[in-house]
Amino acid sequence: MAFGFVISRFGLFLRVLPGAATVSSPLGSERLGLAFAVFGCLLAIFGVWRFYSTTRNLTKDQFRPSAASNLIVGVATSLLGIAVVLSLLKIM
């Protein structure tokens, strides 16, 4: 969530700089920042749900690790990171 805020505010900082009128990003730092903030909120909710689910399954001695949720979170994080890199490359 904090990373999303930083990305969004960095775009505002770039617009205030002299000569920043030529800088434009099709994705927009505000949208990328918002995406990271929303993603962070969703991850927090998912983490709480996962914690209680795992605790419940451990108590019942029925825990089975799942790689699917870790893979989904990893891919989503990578895609957002790639979007940030592409946005920065278009700014330079």
N, CA, C and O atoms as a CHARMM CRD file, in Angstrom:
* protein
*
  368
    1    1 MET  N      0.81500  -1.17400   0.00000 PROA 1      0.00000
    2    1 MET  CA     0.00000   0.00000   0.00000 PROA 1      0.00000
    3    1 MET  C      0.87000   1.25300   0.00000 PROA 1      0.00000
    4    1 MET  O      0.60400   2.20700  -0.73100 PROA 1      0.00000
    5    2 ALA  N      1.89700   1.23900   0.81700 PROA 2      0.00000
    6    2 ALA  CA     2.78100   2.40400   0.88900 PROA 2      0.00000
    7    2 ALA  C      3.52900   2.60300  -0.42600 PROA 2      0.00000
    8    2 ALA  O      3.75100   3.73800  -0.84700 PROA 2      0.00000
    9    3 PHE  N      3.91500   1.51500  -1.07100 PROA 3      0.00000
   10    3 PHE  CA     4.60500   1.61700  -2.35500 PROA 3      0.00000
   11    3 PHE  C      3.69100   2.27500  -3.38900 PROA 3      0.00000
   12    3 PHE  O      4.15700   3.07600  -4.20000 PROA 3      0.00000
   13    4 GLY  N      2.42100   1.95400  -3.37100 PROA 4      0.00000
   14    4 GLY  CA     1.46100   2.57900  -4.27000 PROA 4      0.00000
   15    4 GLY  C      1.36800   4.07600  -4.03700 PROA 4      0.00000
   16    4 GLY  O      1.28800   4.85500  -4.98700 PROA 4      0.00000
   17    5 PHE  N      1.37900   4.47700  -2.77200 PROA 5      0.00000
   18    5 PHE  CA     1.34900   5.90000  -2.44300 PROA 5      0.00000
   19    5 PHE  C      2.59500   6.60100  -2.97700 PROA 5      0.00000
   20    5 PHE  O      2.50500   7.69700  -3.53100 PROA 5      0.00000
   21    6 VAL  N      3.75200   5.97300  -2.81200 PROA 6      0.00000
   22    6 VAL  CA     5.00600   6.56200  -3.27600 PROA 6      0.00000
   23    6 VAL  C      4.99200   6.71700  -4.79900 PROA 6      0.00000
   24    6 VAL  O      5.40300   7.75600  -5.31600 PROA 6      0.00000
   25    7 ILE  N      4.52500   5.70100  -5.51500 PROA 7      0.00000
   26    7 ILE  CA     4.46300   5.77600  -6.97800 PROA 7      0.00000
   27    7 ILE  C      3.54300   6.91700  -7.41200 PROA 7      0.00000
   28    7 ILE  O      3.88400   7.68400  -8.31300 PROA 7      0.00000
   29    8 SER  N      2.40200   7.02600  -6.78500 PROA 8      0.00000
   30    8 SER  CA     1.44100   8.06500  -7.13700 PROA 8      0.00000
   31    8 SER  C      2.00800   9.46100  -6.87800 PROA 8      0.00000
   32    8 SER  O      1.87100  10.35300  -7.71500 PROA 8      0.00000
   33    9 ARG  N      2.63500   9.64600  -5.73600 PROA 9      0.00000
   34    9 ARG  CA     3.20300  10.96000  -5.39900 PROA 9      0.00000
   35    9 ARG  C      4.41600  11.28600  -6.26500 PROA 9      0.00000
   36    9 ARG  O      4.68000  12.45800  -6.53200 PROA 9      0.00000
   37   10 PHE  N      5.15200  10.28000  -6.70400 PROA 10     0.00000
   38   10 PHE  CA     6.30100  10.52200  -7.57300 PROA 10     0.00000
   39   10 PHE  C      5.83600  11.11400  -8.89500 PROA 10     0.00000
   40   10 PHE  O      6.50200  11.99300  -9.44200 PROA 10     0.00000
   41   11 GLY  N      4.71600  10.65300  -9.41300 PROA 11     0.00000
   42   11 GLY  CA     4.16200  11.22500 -10.64000 PROA 11     0.00000
   43   11 GLY  C      3.81800  12.68900 -10.45800 PROA 11     0.00000
   44   11 GLY  O      4.04500  13.49800 -11.35800 PROA 11     0.00000
   45   12 LEU  N      3.27200  13.03800  -9.30100 PROA 12     0.00000
   46   12 LEU  CA     2.97100  14.43500  -9.00100 PROA 12     0.00000
   47   12 LEU  C      4.25800  15.25100  -8.93900 PROA 12     0.00000
   48   12 LEU  O      4.30700  16.37600  -9.43600 PROA 12     0.00000
   49   13 PHE  N      5.28900  14.69100  -8.33600 PROA 13     0.00000
   50   13 PHE  CA     6.58800  15.35500  -8.25000 PROA 13     0.00000
   51   13 PHE  C      7.16300  15.61400  -9.64400 PROA 13     0.00000
   52   13 PHE  O      7.70900  16.68600  -9.90200 PROA 13     0.00000
   53   14 LEU  N      7.04000  14.63300 -10.54200 PROA 14     0.00000
   54   14 LEU  CA     7.55500  14.80400 -11.90500 PROA 14     0.00000
   55   14 LEU  C      6.84000  15.92500 -12.64900 PROA 14     0.00000
   56   14 LEU  O      7.46000  16.63500 -13.43900 PROA 14     0.00000
   57   15 ARG  N      5.55300  16.09000 -12.40600 PROA 15     0.00000
   58   15 ARG  CA     4.80100  17.14200 -13.08600 PROA 15     0.00000
   59   15 ARG  C      5.19600  18.52700 -12.59500 PROA 15     0.00000
   60   15 ARG  O      5.05900  19.50000 -13.33500 PROA 15     0.00000
   61   16 VAL  N      5.68200  18.63600 -11.36700 PROA 16     0.00000
   62   16 VAL  CA     6.06300  19.92400 -10.80200 PROA 16     0.00000
   63   16 VAL  C      7.45100  20.35200 -11.29600 PROA 16     0.00000
   64   16 VAL  O      7.75700  21.54400 -11.32900 PROA 16     0.00000
   65   17 LEU  N      8.28100  19.39000 -11.67600 PROA 17     0.00000
   66   17 LEU  CA     9.63800  19.70700 -12.13500 PROA 17     0.00000
   67   17 LEU  C      9.61300  20.53900 -13.41400 PROA 17     0.00000
   68   17 LEU  O      8.72400  20.36900 -14.24800 PROA 17     0.00000
   69   18 PRO  N     10.58800  21.44200 -13.57200 PROA 18     0.00000
   70   18 PRO  CA    10.67500  22.19900 -14.82900 PROA 18     0.00000
   71   18 PRO  C     10.92700  21.25200 -16.00300 PROA 18     0.00000
   72   18 PRO  O     11.72900  20.32500 -15.89500 PROA 18     0.00000
   73   19 GLY  N     10.25600  21.48200 -17.09800 PROA 19     0.00000
   74   19 GLY  CA    10.41300  20.64100 -18.28100 PROA 19     0.00000
   75   19 GLY  C      9.62900  19.35500 -18.20900 PROA 19     0.00000
   76   19 GLY  O      9.79400  18.48400 -19.06200 PROA 19     0.00000
   77   20 ALA  N      8.78400  19.21700 -17.21900 PROA 20     0.00000
   78   20 ALA  CA     8.03900  17.97800 -17.05500 PROA 20     0.00000
   79   20 ALA  C      6.84900  17.88800 -17.99700 PROA 20     0.00000
   80   20 ALA  O      6.18900  16.85100 -18.06000 PROA 20     0.00000
   81   21 ALA  N      6.57000  18.95300 -18.72500 PROA 21     0.00000
   82   21 ALA  CA     5.43100  18.93500 -19.64100 PROA 21     0.00000
   83   21 ALA  C      5.63800  17.91100 -20.75600 PROA 21     0.00000
   84   21 ALA  O      4.67100  17.41200 -21.33100 PROA 21     0.00000
   85   22 THR  N      6.90100  17.59700 -21.06000 PROA 22     0.00000
   86   22 THR  CA     7.17900  16.61800 -22.10900 PROA 22     0.00000
   87   22 THR  C      7.08600  15.18900 -21.59600 PROA 22     0.00000
   88   22 THR  O      7.09300  14.24100 -22.38200 PROA 22     0.00000
   89   23 VAL  N      7.00100  15.03400 -20.29100 PROA 23     0.00000
   90   23 VAL  CA     6.94300  13.69200 -19.69900 PROA 23     0.00000
   91   23 VAL  C      5.49200  13.23300 -19.67400 PROA 23     0.00000
   92   23 VAL  O      4.63100  13.87800 -19.07500 PROA 23     0.00000
   93   24 SER  N      5.24000  12.12300 -20.32500 PROA 24     0.00000
   94   24 SER  CA     3.89500  11.54900 -20.25300 PROA 24     0.00000
   95   24 SER  C      4.02000  10.04500 -20.22500 PROA 24     0.00000
   96   24 SER  O      4.86200   9.46300 -20.91000 PROA 24     0.00000
   97   25 SER  N      3.19100   9.43200 -19.44100 PROA 25     0.00000
   98   25 SER  CA     3.19100   7.98900 -19.32000 PROA 25     0.00000
   99   25 SER  C      1.78500   7.48500 -19.63300 PROA 25     0.00000
  100   25 SER  O      0.81600   7.95900 -19.04100 PROA 25     0.00000
  101   26 PRO  N      1.66100   6.52900 -20.55700 PROA 26     0.00000
  102   26 PRO  CA     0.33000   6.05500 -20.89000 PROA 26     0.00000
  103   26 PRO  C     -0.36800   5.36300 -19.72100 PROA 26     0.00000
  104   26 PRO  O     -1.59300   5.42000 -19.61100 PROA 26     0.00000
  105   27 LEU  N      0.39000   4.72000 -18.86000 PROA 27     0.00000
  106   27 LEU  CA    -0.23600   4.05400 -17.71100 PROA 27     0.00000
  107   27 LEU  C     -0.56500   5.04000 -16.61000 PROA 27     0.00000
  108   27 LEU  O     -1.54800   4.86300 -15.89100 PROA 27     0.00000
  109   28 GLY  N      0.23500   6.06300 -16.47200 PROA 28     0.00000
  110   28 GLY  CA     0.00700   7.07000 -15.43600 PROA 28     0.00000
  111   28 GLY  C      0.42000   6.57100 -14.07300 PROA 28     0.00000
  112   28 GLY  O      0.01100   5.49300 -13.64200 PROA 28     0.00000
  113   29 SER  N      1.23100   7.35900 -13.39600 PROA 29     0.00000
  114   29 SER  CA     1.70000   6.94600 -12.07900 PROA 29     0.00000
  115   29 SER  C      0.55200   6.89300 -11.07500 PROA 29     0.00000
  116   29 SER  O      0.58500   6.10800 -10.12700 PROA 29     0.00000
  117   30 GLU  N     -0.46600   7.73400 -11.28600 PROA 30     0.00000
  118   30 GLU  CA    -1.59600   7.69200 -10.36000 PROA 30     0.00000
  119   30 GLU  C     -2.30700   6.34500 -10.44000 PROA 30     0.00000
  120   30 GLU  O     -2.67200   5.76200  -9.42000 PROA 30     0.00000
  121   31 ARG  N     -2.49900   5.86000 -11.66600 PROA 31     0.00000
  122   31 ARG  CA    -3.18700   4.57400 -11.82300 PROA 31     0.00000
  123   31 ARG  C     -2.32900   3.42000 -11.32000 PROA 31     0.00000
  124   31 ARG  O     -2.84000   2.48500 -10.70300 PROA 31     0.00000
  125   32 LEU  N     -1.02600   3.48500 -11.58200 PROA 32     0.00000
  126   32 LEU  CA    -0.13700   2.43500 -11.05600 PROA 32     0.00000
  127   32 LEU  C     -0.09500   2.46700  -9.53800 PROA 32     0.00000
  128   32 LEU  O     -0.13100   1.42500  -8.88300 PROA 32     0.00000
  129   33 GLY  N     -0.01900   3.66900  -8.98400 PROA 33     0.00000
  130   33 GLY  CA    -0.02300   3.80000  -7.52900 PROA 33     0.00000
  131   33 GLY  C     -1.30800   3.27400  -6.91200 PROA 33     0.00000
  132   33 GLY  O     -1.28800   2.59000  -5.88900 PROA 33     0.00000
  133   34 LEU  N     -2.42800   3.60100  -7.54900 PROA 34     0.00000
  134   34 LEU  CA    -3.71000   3.10200  -7.06100 PROA 34     0.00000
  135   34 LEU  C     -3.77600   1.58200  -7.16700 PROA 34     0.00000
  136   34 LEU  O     -4.28900   0.91600  -6.26800 PROA 34     0.00000
  137   35 ALA  N     -3.25700   1.03400  -8.26500 PROA 35     0.00000
  138   35 ALA  CA    -3.25600  -0.42300  -8.43100 PROA 35     0.00000
  139   35 ALA  C     -2.44700  -1.09800  -7.32900 PROA 35     0.00000
  140   35 ALA  O     -2.87200  -2.11600  -6.78300 PROA 35     0.00000
  141   36 PHE  N     -1.28100  -0.53700  -6.99800 PROA 36     0.00000
  142   36 PHE  CA    -0.46400  -1.11600  -5.93000 PROA 36     0.00000
  143   36 PHE  C     -1.14400  -0.97100  -4.56900 PROA 36     0.00000
  144   36 PHE  O     -1.07400  -1.88100  -3.74400 PROA 36     0.00000
  145   37 ALA  N     -1.79900   0.16300  -4.32900 PROA 37     0.00000
  146   37 ALA  CA    -2.48100   0.35300  -3.05100 PROA 37     0.00000
  147   37 ALA  C     -3.63700  -0.63400  -2.90600 PROA 37     0.00000
  148   37 ALA  O     -3.80200  -1.24500  -1.84900 PROA 37     0.00000
  149   38 VAL  N     -4.43100  -0.79200  -3.95000 PROA 38     0.00000
  150   38 VAL  CA    -5.54100  -1.75000  -3.91600 PROA 38     0.00000
  151   38 VAL  C     -5.00500  -3.16900  -3.75900 PROA 38     0.00000
  152   38 VAL  O     -5.54300  -3.96200  -2.98700 PROA 38     0.00000
  153   39 PHE  N     -3.94000  -3.48100  -4.49800 PROA 39     0.00000
  154   39 PHE  CA    -3.32800  -4.80400  -4.40100 PROA 39     0.00000
  155   39 PHE  C     -2.83500  -5.06500  -2.97900 PROA 39     0.00000
  156   39 PHE  O     -2.98800  -6.17000  -2.45900 PROA 39     0.00000
  157   40 GLY  N     -2.24400  -4.05000  -2.35400 PROA 40     0.00000
  158   40 GLY  CA    -1.78500  -4.19500  -0.97200 PROA 40     0.00000
  159   40 GLY  C     -2.93400  -4.45100  -0.00300 PROA 40     0.00000
  160   40 GLY  O     -2.81400  -5.27100   0.90700 PROA 40     0.00000
  161   41 CYS  N     -4.04600  -3.74800  -0.20000 PROA 41     0.00000
  162   41 CYS  CA    -5.23200  -3.97400   0.64500 PROA 41     0.00000
  163   41 CYS  C     -5.76900  -5.38800   0.45300 PROA 41     0.00000
  164   41 CYS  O     -6.10000  -6.07200   1.42100 PROA 41     0.00000
  165   42 LEU  N     -5.85200  -5.82000  -0.80200 PROA 42     0.00000
  166   42 LEU  CA    -6.34400  -7.17100  -1.08100 PROA 42     0.00000
  167   42 LEU  C     -5.41200  -8.23200  -0.49700 PROA 42     0.00000
  168   42 LEU  O     -5.87100  -9.25500   0.01000 PROA 42     0.00000
  169   43 LEU  N     -4.10700  -7.98700  -0.56800 PROA 43     0.00000
  170   43 LEU  CA    -3.15600  -8.92800   0.01700 PROA 43     0.00000
  171   43 LEU  C     -3.30700  -9.01000   1.53100 PROA 43     0.00000
  172   43 LEU  O     -3.18300 -10.08800   2.11100 PROA 43     0.00000
  173   44 ALA  N     -3.57300  -7.88000   2.16700 PROA 44     0.00000
  174   44 ALA  CA    -3.78200  -7.89300   3.61900 PROA 44     0.00000
  175   44 ALA  C     -5.01600  -8.72100   3.97800 PROA 44     0.00000
  176   44 ALA  O     -4.98100  -9.52100   4.91200 PROA 44     0.00000
  177   45 ILE  N     -6.09900  -8.52600   3.23800 PROA 45     0.00000
  178   45 ILE  CA    -7.32300  -9.30400   3.48500 PROA 45     0.00000
  179   45 ILE  C     -7.05800 -10.78500   3.22500 PROA 45     0.00000
  180   45 ILE  O     -7.45900 -11.64200   4.01400 PROA 45     0.00000
  181   46 PHE  N     -6.38700 -11.07900   2.12500 PROA 46     0.00000
  182   46 PHE  CA    -6.06500 -12.46700   1.78100 PROA 46     0.00000
  183   46 PHE  C     -5.16700 -13.09400   2.85200 PROA 46     0.00000
  184   46 PHE  O     -5.34200 -14.26100   3.20200 PROA 46     0.00000
  185   47 GLY  N     -4.21300 -12.32700   3.36800 PROA 47     0.00000
  186   47 GLY  CA    -3.31600 -12.83700   4.40800 PROA 47     0.00000
  187   47 GLY  C     -4.04900 -13.19900   5.68300 PROA 47     0.00000
  188   47 GLY  O     -3.76400 -14.22700   6.29700 PROA 47     0.00000
  189   48 VAL  N     -5.00100 -12.35100   6.09100 PROA 48     0.00000
  190   48 VAL  CA    -5.78800 -12.64900   7.29200 PROA 48     0.00000
  191   48 VAL  C     -6.62600 -13.90000   7.06700 PROA 48     0.00000
  192   48 VAL  O     -6.67700 -14.78100   7.92500 PROA 48     0.00000
  193   49 TRP  N     -7.28400 -13.97700   5.90700 PROA 49     0.00000
  194   49 TRP  CA    -8.08500 -15.17800   5.59700 PROA 49     0.00000
  195   49 TRP  C     -7.21100 -16.42600   5.57900 PROA 49     0.00000
  196   49 TRP  O     -7.59700 -17.46900   6.10700 PROA 49     0.00000
  197   50 ARG  N     -6.04000 -16.31700   4.97500 PROA 50     0.00000
  198   50 ARG  CA    -5.13200 -17.46600   4.87600 PROA 50     0.00000
  199   50 ARG  C     -4.63700 -17.90400   6.26100 PROA 50     0.00000
  200   50 ARG  O     -4.52300 -19.09700   6.54300 PROA 50     0.00000
  201   51 PHE  N     -4.34800 -16.92200   7.11100 PROA 51     0.00000
  202   51 PHE  CA    -3.89800 -17.22200   8.47200 PROA 51     0.00000
  203   51 PHE  C     -4.95900 -18.01500   9.23300 PROA 51     0.00000
  204   51 PHE  O     -4.66000 -19.05500   9.81900 PROA 51     0.00000
  205   52 TYR  N     -6.19900 -17.52300   9.22300 PROA 52     0.00000
  206   52 TYR  CA    -7.25800 -18.21900   9.95600 PROA 52     0.00000
  207   52 TYR  C     -7.56900 -19.57500   9.34400 PROA 52     0.00000
  208   52 TYR  O     -7.85500 -20.53000  10.06600 PROA 52     0.00000
  209   53 SER  N     -7.51700 -19.66800   8.03200 PROA 53     0.00000
  210   53 SER  CA    -7.75500 -20.94500   7.36700 PROA 53     0.00000
  211   53 SER  C     -6.67400 -21.96500   7.73200 PROA 53     0.00000
  212   53 SER  O     -6.97700 -23.12000   8.03000 PROA 53     0.00000
  213   54 THR  N     -5.43500 -21.53700   7.70700 PROA 54     0.00000
  214   54 THR  CA    -4.32300 -22.43200   8.05200 PROA 54     0.00000
  215   54 THR  C     -4.38400 -22.83600   9.52000 PROA 54     0.00000
  216   54 THR  O     -4.16500 -23.99900   9.85500 PROA 54     0.00000
  217   55 THR  N     -4.68400 -21.87000  10.40300 PROA 55     0.00000
  218   55 THR  CA    -4.79400 -22.17600  11.83100 PROA 55     0.00000
  219   55 THR  C     -5.89600 -23.19400  12.08500 PROA 55     0.00000
  220   55 THR  O     -5.71600 -24.13600  12.85600 PROA 55     0.00000
  221   56 ARG  N     -7.04000 -22.99800  11.43100 PROA 56     0.00000
  222   56 ARG  CA    -8.15900 -23.92900  11.59300 PROA 56     0.00000
  223   56 ARG  C     -7.77600 -25.33100  11.10500 PROA 56     0.00000
  224   56 ARG  O     -8.06800 -26.32400  11.77200 PROA 56     0.00000
  225   57 ASN  N     -7.12800 -25.40600   9.95100 PROA 57     0.00000
  226   57 ASN  CA    -6.73300 -26.71000   9.40600 PROA 57     0.00000
  227   57 ASN  C     -5.64600 -27.38000  10.23900 PROA 57     0.00000
  228   57 ASN  O     -5.63300 -28.60500  10.35700 PROA 57     0.00000
  229   58 LEU  N     -4.73700 -26.60300  10.81500 PROA 58     0.00000
  230   58 LEU  CA    -3.71100 -27.18400  11.68200 PROA 58     0.00000
  231   58 LEU  C     -4.33400 -27.73300  12.96400 PROA 58     0.00000
  232   58 LEU  O     -3.93100 -28.78600  13.45900 PROA 58     0.00000
  233   59 THR  N     -5.31100 -27.01500  13.49000 PROA 59     0.00000
  234   59 THR  CA    -5.98400 -27.47300  14.69900 PROA 59     0.00000
  235   59 THR  C     -6.72100 -28.78900  14.46200 PROA 59     0.00000
  236   59 THR  O     -6.75200 -29.65900  15.33200 PROA 59     0.00000
  237   60 LYS  N     -7.30700 -28.92400  13.28300 PROA 60     0.00000
  238   60 LYS  CA    -8.03400 -30.15000  12.94000 PROA 60     0.00000
  239   60 LYS  C     -7.10900 -31.23100  12.38900 PROA 60     0.00000
  240   60 LYS  O     -7.55800 -32.32500  12.04800 PROA 60     0.00000
  241   61 ASP  N     -5.82100 -30.92000  12.30200 PROA 61     0.00000
  242   61 ASP  CA    -4.82200 -31.83800  11.73700 PROA 61     0.00000
  243   61 ASP  C     -5.16500 -32.21800  10.28700 PROA 61     0.00000
  244   61 ASP  O     -5.02300 -33.37100   9.87900 PROA 61     0.00000
  245   62 GLN  N     -5.62000 -31.21400   9.52500 PROA 62     0.00000
  246   62 GLN  CA    -5.99100 -31.42200   8.12800 PROA 62     0.00000
  247   62 GLN  C     -5.24100 -30.47800   7.18800 PROA 62     0.00000
  248   62 GLN  O     -5.69800 -30.23800   6.07100 PROA 62     0.00000
  249   63 PHE  N     -4.11600 -29.94600   7.61300 PROA 63     0.00000
  250   63 PHE  CA    -3.40800 -28.95900   6.80100 PROA 63     0.00000
  251   63 PHE  C     -2.74100 -29.60300   5.59900 PROA 63     0.00000
  252   63 PHE  O     -2.02200 -30.59500   5.72400 PROA 63     0.00000
  253   64 ARG  N     -2.99000 -29.02200   4.42900 PROA 64     0.00000
  254   64 ARG  CA    -2.29500 -29.39500   3.19600 PROA 64     0.00000
  255   64 ARG  C     -1.81100 -28.11200   2.53600 PROA 64     0.00000
  256   64 ARG  O     -2.62400 -27.25700   2.18500 PROA 64     0.00000
  257   65 PRO  N     -0.49800 -27.96100   2.36000 PROA 65     0.00000
  258   65 PRO  CA    -0.00100 -26.72600   1.74500 PROA 65     0.00000
  259   65 PRO  C     -0.49500 -26.59700   0.30000 PROA 65     0.00000
  260   65 PRO  O     -0.65900 -27.58900  -0.41000 PROA 65     0.00000
  261   66 SER  N     -0.72200 -25.36300  -0.10700 PROA 66     0.00000
  262   66 SER  CA    -1.19900 -25.09200  -1.45700 PROA 66     0.00000
  263   66 SER  C     -0.26000 -24.10400  -2.12300 PROA 66     0.00000
  264   66 SER  O     -0.01500 -23.01900  -1.59600 PROA 66     0.00000
  265   67 ALA  N      0.25600 -24.47100  -3.26200 PROA 67     0.00000
  266   67 ALA  CA     1.15100 -23.58500  -4.00300 PROA 67     0.00000
  267   67 ALA  C      0.38200 -22.64600  -4.92400 PROA 67     0.00000
  268   67 ALA  O      0.94000 -21.65400  -5.39300 PROA 67     0.00000
  269   68 ALA  N     -0.87900 -22.93600  -5.19000 PROA 68     0.00000
  270   68 ALA  CA    -1.65200 -22.14600  -6.15700 PROA 68     0.00000
  271   68 ALA  C     -1.79600 -20.68800  -5.72400 PROA 68     0.00000
  272   68 ALA  O     -1.58500 -19.78500  -6.53400 PROA 68     0.00000
  273   69 SER  N     -2.15000 -20.44600  -4.47000 PROA 69     0.00000
  274   69 SER  CA    -2.32600 -19.06200  -4.02600 PROA 69     0.00000
  275   69 SER  C     -1.00300 -18.30500  -4.03700 PROA 69     0.00000
  276   69 SER  O     -0.96500 -17.12200  -4.37500 PROA 69     0.00000
  277   70 ASN  N      0.08000 -18.98600  -3.66900 PROA 70     0.00000
  278   70 ASN  CA     1.39300 -18.33800  -3.72100 PROA 70     0.00000
  279   70 ASN  C      1.77000 -17.98800  -5.15700 PROA 70     0.00000
  280   70 ASN  O      2.35000 -16.93200  -5.41100 PROA 70     0.00000
  281   71 LEU  N      1.44500 -18.86300  -6.08600 PROA 71     0.00000
  282   71 LEU  CA     1.73500 -18.61300  -7.49300 PROA 71     0.00000
  283   71 LEU  C      0.92200 -17.43100  -8.00900 PROA 71     0.00000
  284   71 LEU  O      1.45200 -16.58500  -8.72800 PROA 71     0.00000
  285   72 ILE  N     -0.34600 -17.36300  -7.65400 PROA 72     0.00000
  286   72 ILE  CA    -1.20200 -16.25700  -8.10300 PROA 72     0.00000
  287   72 ILE  C     -0.69500 -14.92000  -7.57000 PROA 72     0.00000
  288   72 ILE  O     -0.61400 -13.94500  -8.31600 PROA 72     0.00000
  289   73 VAL  N     -0.35700 -14.87000  -6.29700 PROA 73     0.00000
  290   73 VAL  CA     0.15800 -13.63500  -5.70200 PROA 73     0.00000
  291   73 VAL  C      1.48900 -13.25000  -6.34300 PROA 73     0.00000
  292   73 VAL  O      1.72400 -12.07600  -6.62800 PROA 73     0.00000
  293   74 GLY  N      2.34900 -14.22000  -6.56700 PROA 74     0.00000
  294   74 GLY  CA     3.64200 -13.93900  -7.19900 PROA 74     0.00000
  295   74 GLY  C      3.51300 -13.41400  -8.61200 PROA 74     0.00000
  296   74 GLY  O      4.21200 -12.47600  -8.99400 PROA 74     0.00000
  297   75 VAL  N      2.62700 -14.00700  -9.39200 PROA 75     0.00000
  298   75 VAL  CA     2.42100 -13.55400 -10.77400 PROA 75     0.00000
  299   75 VAL  C      1.81200 -12.15200 -10.78800 PROA 75     0.00000
  300   75 VAL  O      2.23700 -11.30400 -11.57300 PROA 75     0.00000
  301   76 ALA  N      0.83500 -11.90500  -9.93900 PROA 76     0.00000
  302   76 ALA  CA     0.20800 -10.57700  -9.88500 PROA 76     0.00000
  303   76 ALA  C      1.22500  -9.50900  -9.47300 PROA 76     0.00000
  304   76 ALA  O      1.24000  -8.41700 -10.04200 PROA 76     0.00000
  305   77 THR  N      2.06500  -9.81400  -8.49600 PROA 77     0.00000
  306   77 THR  CA     3.09700  -8.87600  -8.07200 PROA 77     0.00000
  307   77 THR  C      4.08800  -8.62200  -9.19700 PROA 77     0.00000
  308   77 THR  O      4.49600  -7.48200  -9.41800 PROA 77     0.00000
  309   78 SER  N      4.47800  -9.67100  -9.90700 PROA 78     0.00000
  310   78 SER  CA     5.40900  -9.52000 -11.03000 PROA 78     0.00000
  311   78 SER  C      4.81600  -8.66600 -12.13900 PROA 78     0.00000
  312   78 SER  O      5.51200  -7.83100 -12.71500 PROA 78     0.00000
  313   79 LEU  N      3.54100  -8.86600 -12.44300 PROA 79     0.00000
  314   79 LEU  CA     2.89200  -8.07300 -13.49200 PROA 79     0.00000
  315   79 LEU  C      2.82000  -6.59400 -13.12100 PROA 79     0.00000
  316   79 LEU  O      3.05300  -5.73000 -13.96700 PROA 79     0.00000
  317   80 LEU  N      2.50300  -6.30000 -11.87200 PROA 80     0.00000
  318   80 LEU  CA     2.49600  -4.90200 -11.43700 PROA 80     0.00000
  319   80 LEU  C      3.90500  -4.30700 -11.47500 PROA 80     0.00000
  320   80 LEU  O      4.08300  -3.14600 -11.84500 PROA 80     0.00000
  321   81 GLY  N      4.89000  -5.09600 -11.09500 PROA 81     0.00000
  322   81 GLY  CA     6.27900  -4.62800 -11.16700 PROA 81     0.00000
  323   81 GLY  C      6.71900  -4.35000 -12.59300 PROA 81     0.00000
  324   81 GLY  O      7.41200  -3.36600 -12.85100 PROA 81     0.00000
  325   82 ILE  N      6.32300  -5.20500 -13.51400 PROA 82     0.00000
  326   82 ILE  CA     6.64800  -4.99200 -14.92900 PROA 82     0.00000
  327   82 ILE  C      5.96900  -3.72200 -15.43800 PROA 82     0.00000
  328   82 ILE  O      6.56000  -2.97400 -16.21600 PROA 82     0.00000
  329   83 ALA  N      4.73100  -3.47500 -15.00600 PROA 83     0.00000
  330   83 ALA  CA     4.03400  -2.25000 -15.40100 PROA 83     0.00000
  331   83 ALA  C      4.78600  -1.01700 -14.91600 PROA 83     0.00000
  332   83 ALA  O      4.86900  -0.02300 -15.63700 PROA 83     0.00000
  333   84 VAL  N      5.33400  -1.06700 -13.70500 PROA 84     0.00000
  334   84 VAL  CA     6.10900   0.06100 -13.18500 PROA 84     0.00000
  335   84 VAL  C      7.37400   0.25700 -14.01000 PROA 84     0.00000
  336   84 VAL  O      7.70500   1.38600 -14.37100 PROA 84     0.00000
  337   85 VAL  N      8.08200  -0.82200 -14.31200 PROA 85     0.00000
  338   85 VAL  CA     9.31100  -0.72800 -15.10500 PROA 85     0.00000
  339   85 VAL  C      9.01200  -0.14400 -16.48400 PROA 85     0.00000
  340   85 VAL  O      9.72800   0.74600 -16.94400 PROA 85     0.00000
  341   86 LEU  N      7.97200  -0.63000 -17.14400 PROA 86     0.00000
  342   86 LEU  CA     7.61400  -0.10600 -18.46200 PROA 86     0.00000
  343   86 LEU  C      7.24400   1.36900 -18.39600 PROA 86     0.00000
  344   86 LEU  O      7.60200   2.15200 -19.27500 PROA 86     0.00000
  345   87 SER  N      6.52300   1.73400 -17.34400 PROA 87     0.00000
  346   87 SER  CA     6.17000   3.14000 -17.17400 PROA 87     0.00000
  347   87 SER  C      7.41300   4.00200 -16.99200 PROA 87     0.00000
  348   87 SER  O      7.50400   5.09100 -17.55900 PROA 87     0.00000
  349   88 LEU  N      8.36100   3.52300 -16.21000 PROA 88     0.00000
  350   88 LEU  CA     9.60000   4.28700 -15.99700 PROA 88     0.00000
  351   88 LEU  C     10.43900   4.36400 -17.26200 PROA 88     0.00000
  352   88 LEU  O     11.08700   5.38000 -17.51100 PROA 88     0.00000
  353   89 LEU  N     10.43600   3.31000 -18.05900 PROA 89     0.00000
  354   89 LEU  CA    11.19600   3.32600 -19.30800 PROA 89     0.00000
  355   89 LEU  C     10.62000   4.34100 -20.29500 PROA 89     0.00000
  356   89 LEU  O     11.37000   4.95800 -21.05200 PROA 89     0.00000
  357   90 LYS  N      9.31000   4.52000 -20.29700 PROA 90     0.00000
  358   90 LYS  CA     8.68600   5.49500 -21.18700 PROA 90     0.00000
  359   90 LYS  C      8.93800   6.92200 -20.71300 PROA 90     0.00000
  360   90 LYS  O      8.92000   7.85200 -21.52000 PROA 90     0.00000
  361   91 ILE  N      9.16900   7.10600 -19.42800 PROA 91     0.00000
  362   91 ILE  CA     9.46300   8.44000 -18.89600 PROA 91     0.00000
  363   91 ILE  C     10.86600   8.86400 -19.27600 PROA 91     0.00000
  364   91 ILE  O     11.09800  10.03400 -19.58000 PROA 91     0.00000
  365   92 MET  N     11.80700   7.93200 -19.26400 PROA 92     0.00000
  366   92 MET  CA    13.20600   8.27600 -19.53400 PROA 92     0.00000
  367   92 MET  C     13.40900   8.59800 -20.94400 PROA 92     0.00000
  368   92 MET  O     14.52800   8.91100 -21.35100 PROA 92     0.00000
